[in-house]
Each structure stands twice: as structure tokens, then as C-alpha cells.
Amino acid sequence: MYGLDGKAVLVTGASGGIGAATVRKLVQAGANVYAGGRDGEKLDALATETGCTPHPFDLTSEDSIRDAVAGLELWGVVNCGGFGGELATPMDTDIAIFDKAIAINTRGALLVTKYASQAMVERGQGGSIVNVSSQAALVALSGHISYAASKAALDSITRVSALELGRYNIRVNSVNPTVVMTKMSAFYWGRPEIGEPFLSQMPLNRWATEDDIADPIVFLLGNGSAMITGVSLPIDGGFTAC
């Protein structure tokens, strides 16, 4: 269906919810999946469940990324590794948190793209890269100054990469999810005074699931999106359209 049978795909952030869901979907689609992340135990458990190959490395280290990508004959990449940052305004933000968000969400994804695309160009088989961004890159959300900046920069990386890599038949797109109601996000978005006004502005009026995000990622890697590149795709129940 997707044309991913036997194709090697690296998924970063695979020890997290969206990353793990993406690994499961890709394995079901027949891809050979390298599951990247920092939590080796979670990656090993995911490998036992799905048959993926655990591939731990550190997104904050260029050396670690270079070594992790070296030797992989990749066709696809999903940059899903991320850091949520803090809830703060521009007046009280912690610049160390900003630096960490940029280091992981932006710099880390760029470095993975750098070394993976070099190998993909050398192979000459084309490929597809999907960056997991956020609706926070598309609209202003209170308290999201550092996270939003890191993801907006990632969307820019997506567009420029699509321009530069298109000549090698390598497509680059972003997905921009709304809130996935996990335990981590529930502390903020689960508050009635926060979550209910937000959902009231969303046409579909519900939180996203991890599979809601993973399915479009697999689509953007596959044959059905062969003419799609440079796109930032909102997966947000219509929130950013209103």
C-alpha cells in the first residue's frame, strides 16, 4: 500500500509515544525500522514487541548522531525526538530551557537530516524525511515561547531542505500535531480552564491520539505522497484553520 516494504527508516524519539506509534505503523507497512532514542530499555521493549532494531543515540551530540547514522542505508527518516520545554512568557522564560529546546528540537533534527541526507544522496535512490513539528509553530499558544520557536525553526528547515534535496528525489515534509493527551501533557492541557476553551475552538473538538499522528507520517513517507514536499501539515482537528 505504501511502497515501504524492505525500506530502511530511522525514527528518532522512538522511546516516546508518537515515535513508538510511528515505529509500529512502519513495521506493519513492511519497513525495516531503526528505533532511535536515549532510553535503551524502552527501545529494547519496542524491539521485542515489533521487531524493529533498537538504535540508541544522543540528539544533543553531533558525534553521537554522526556515528549512529554512519553505515545505515536509509531510505527514510522521521525526526520525532523532542523536548517540551517549559510554560513561560517572554518575560519570565528560562534561557537555558530555550537553549535545550533548540538543541534537541531544531539542532538535533538538522544534524540527523545532515548526515542521513548525505548517505541518501550517495545511495542515489531518493527518499523521504518527515519532521515532527507542532501546531505551536503555526499559531501563538500561551506559555510556549521556547517550544514554539524551536518548532517554527524546524518548519523552516523543512522548507529549505525540501528545496535543496528535491534534485536528489528526496522529499522533506513536516507534520504539525495538536495536543496528544498523554500523562505528560495532562498536567497543563487537562485543566478545565485550559483544555475546555482550547477544544471549543477546534472543529473536531477532541484531543489527538498517537496513531492520529503516526498515520500521516507513514503516508508522507510512502508512495501516495510522491508529489508532496516542503509542506507543514497541521494534524490539529482544524484548530489552525479557524
C-alpha positions, 0 to 999 in steps of 0.5 A: 500500500505504501511502497515501504516494504524492505525500506530502511527508516530511522525514527528518532524519539522512538522511546516516546509515544508518537515515535513508538506509534510511528515505529509500529505503523512502519513495521506493519507497512513492511519497513525495516525500522531503526528505533532511535532514542536515549532510553535503551530499555524502552527501545529494547521493549519496542524491539521485542514487541515489533521487531524493529532494531533498537538504535540508541543515540544522543540528539544533543551530540553531533558525534553521537548522531554522526556515528549512529547514522554512519553505515545505515542505508536509509531510505527514510527518516522521521525526526520525532525526538523532542523536548517540551520545554517549559510554560513561560512568557517572554518575560519570565522564560528560562534561557537555558530551557530555550537553549535545550529546546533548540538543541534537541528540537531544531539542532538535533533534527538538522544534524540527523537530516545532515548526515542521513541526507548525505548517505541518501544522496550517495545511495542515489535512490531518493527518499523521504524525511518527515519532521515532527513539528507542532501546531505551536509553530503555526499559531501563538499558544500561551506559555510556549515561547521556547517550544514554539520557536524551536518548532517554527525553526524546524518548519523552516528547515523543512522548507529549505531542505525540501528545496535543496534535496528535491534534485536528489528525489528526496522529499522533506515534509513536516507534520504539525500535531495538536495536543496528544493527551498523554500523562505528560501533557495532562498536567497543563492541557487537562485543566478545565480552564485550559483544555475546555476553551482550547477544544471549543475552538477546534472543529473536531473538538477532541484531543489527538491520539498517537496513531492520529499522528503516526498515520500521516507520517507513514503516508508522507513517507510512502508512495501516495505522497510522491508529489508532496514536499516542503509542506507543514501539515497541521494534524490539529482537528482544524484548530489552525484553520479557524 
